């Protein structure tokens, strides 16, 4: 004990700031973590060949040879894989096969037998094949034995000798953890609703934790099932729709019924023909002796049209309903099956259960429902709670489904009949006290989007229904409707996009569709002023300013008015049109590490915003300890990254994140006299929302207006209306004059109001948040406090002013585009490496790492490639390398495009190198103009580059 205490004491070290820090990595070397790795001797590796249908594990051969050689199977399991060999003289297993030049035991006992079998079968030595079959005790069908292809015989032997299904199933049963091994911490994490703590949930909800831990299948245990995905299958492949083999009695009975139906149809057809002929003869007035009509023909009524031969048309209001019915009838060819796992209870066919939506709150549900309630009872409506019956249960057997009557706890299953209630994932239970489980997170993020429309506009209902089915069937695809009314499909890449379009045309919508060119998202950001020019010459201070502000200074005399002012340091000041408010904003580029941190912790920021909203509204929200720890860790990392004089106290001055209040942009509160409630008030609950900002009560009405303007500015930037990323906006001055004067009809009153307003503005300091008002406005403000002045004209104009100030502050800094990047892993041989590099260089790619795979002649190349340049990349690289290169692309990150889209030559060296026109290709400008042209924005480009008079070669006569 004393030694252990002394050892723990030695792990404590002193940090630079004097605090004691415990070194958690001190004892990692002593911990046995061998079970975390894949090793054949541990039984978590299977050697297999899916083509030939065989698979084996160390345990299987250890059991076989232990019976033949009389060796303990435990010894064989440890020595079959490693530097061991079999000494035939002493009949012992010894170590040092490599040093003594002996065959390892695994090669000697396992691989040699498999190689001999391959050699015998491929040489078609029938005598040896028969000996092998006799020794293994295998019987092969005569058809496979006489087959001309030796692969057929090899597969037939291996599938019986070493079936791959047995090897995989045994490893699954032995190595995968049992449902009973689930930990209490994991159960609490699954059952935690949003930011609530588990111990604050109702008692009935907390009791379900024990049911999940026990994994009980008793009749009294509550049913809890989590559905992770929905997948579509053809309706005709369901077990109830497939034909089972018939017995002889059933075949004879069906044959007799078929003969009877055929005889009845023939008799009815003859009677119908005679009656129709008699009716036509009676209707004809002029009849020849032969019985035919004179100058007439027998016209039979159409089966499809109107009874009198006329065409029928549907009213317009019924045509849309008819198309929707046709779309649903086509959709009946596809059936959605819910793939889920039973955590507690027994799921039975026809059982009535509750379906819990992702936003369902068990506290609200239990308060609205009676105490003893079942899903079969008539219950009042509860938000995000619905009831349904389970139609069918299936056991998933690869591509096949086997129908079941019930499924006990701990198993995976397929459920039919939930497609109308569960979209992509959900939770079903027999009790409303169960909370919705945490949904799954996928590493692949959709990045490529296309707009889809039908070839025939009348088939729009079918397209809408088909896209909904595609969105439900594919967990990585997203479908949305833009403000312009376009139906947009978002996918993970080019191959995924093509597969989704094919499924939409052939399976779900079954119509001809037209897709737009892929829409690639970009981001806008600002960077630090450059230190060198485009020819790598060092810039002086004046030249830097000229490079940054040249284009803007040319239009400043016309564009900048009395409501807009930009100084040389980049501080932008804007006054509202009614002269009642002015705001000063500065844009600062965020460090790259901070941008990545904000992007990775978007869910934490969103949770932080939910907590702060609850505190502002006065609602008591019990936040889980895990959530508070995540928020505290996020703040600590942010403080560590924002170091330096420029970022002093920046973390405590954060006003909001954007866009959508959880994006990678920051709004800072640099106002001297305005202390608003801290963004991190949930970490220190003693800082209540009413204690800060008492000196400026009126300004806090417009607090949300400033945040709204910031959100709008970060949602669409000035370059090409794309979201901003990695930008910090600092509010350094904000003057708001809340004047609610009575309505005056004469011009004298209006001029008096303007004079009072100007006097108020002159009397205020330049870097403070001051609120001024006249005696009339103060009186009226006290009367209308309850009505909420924050929705008046000042608030709306302040939102627009903050938005424009942020946009102009963004333009006052060096602007850059950020492109989405793929991480591309290419496998190629040495002779085609040059071609791979050529294709990458042509498409603005960059090689990050290259290595040769050990034991082969294949090189593995890791590169990054812009998503905008990735379309057709796979086909081109296969064509250029004649199929000797394969690749895989995954969305990785956002990267700044180095070139400046607004660059023009300014220094003498740039004029000498690029010329006055500087018409070289600019990648960032090409991307920006393409996005602006797609969105219908103004594009500044020269249509006629060289305007010269046309000269004819020959004179027309």
ABEGO torsion letter per residue (X at the ends): XAAAAAAAAAABBBBAAGBBBBBAAAAAAABBAAAABBBAAAGABBBBBAAAGBBBBAAAAAAAAAAAAGBBAAAAAAAABEBBBBBAAAGBBBBGAAAAGBBBAAAAAAAAAAAAAAAAAAAGBAAAAAAAAAAAGBBBBAAAAABABAAAAAAAAAAAABBAAAAAAAAAAAABBBAAABBAAAAAAAABBEABBAAABBAAAAAAAAAAAAGBABAABBBBBBBABBBBBBAAABAAABBBBBBAAAAAAAAAAAAAAAAAAAAAAAAAAAAAAAAAAAABABBBAAGBBBGBBBBBBBAABBAAGBBBBBBAAAAAAAAAAAAAAAAAABBBBBBBBBABEBBBBGBBBBBBBAABBAAAAAAABBABBBAABBBBBBBGBBBBBBABBBBBBEABBBBBABBBBGBBBBBBGAAAABAABBBBBABAABBBBBBBBBABBBABBBBBBBABAAAAAAAAAAAAAAAAABAABBBBBBAAGBBBBBBABAAAAAAAAAAAAAAAAGBBBBBBBBBBBBBBBBBBBBABBAAGBBBBAAAAAAAAAAAAAAAAAAABBAABBBBAAGBBBBBBAAGABBBBBBBBBBBAAAAAAAAAAAAAAAAAAAAAAAAAAGBBBBBBAAAAAAAAAAAAAAAAABBEAAABGAAAABABBOBGGABABBBBBABAABBBBBAAAAABAABBAAABGAABAAAAAAAAAAAAAAAAAAABBAAAGBBBBGBBBBBABBBBBBBBBBBBABAAAAAAAAAAAAAAAAABBABBBBBBBBAAAAAAAAAAAAAGAAABAAAAAAAAAAAAAAAAAAAABBBBBBBBBBBBBBBBBAAAAAAAAAAAAAAGBBBABBBBBBGBABBBBBBBBBAAAABGAAAAAAAAAGGABBBBBBBABBBBBABBAABBBABAAAAAAAEAAGABBBAAAAAAAAAAAAAGBBBBBBABABBBBBBBABBBX
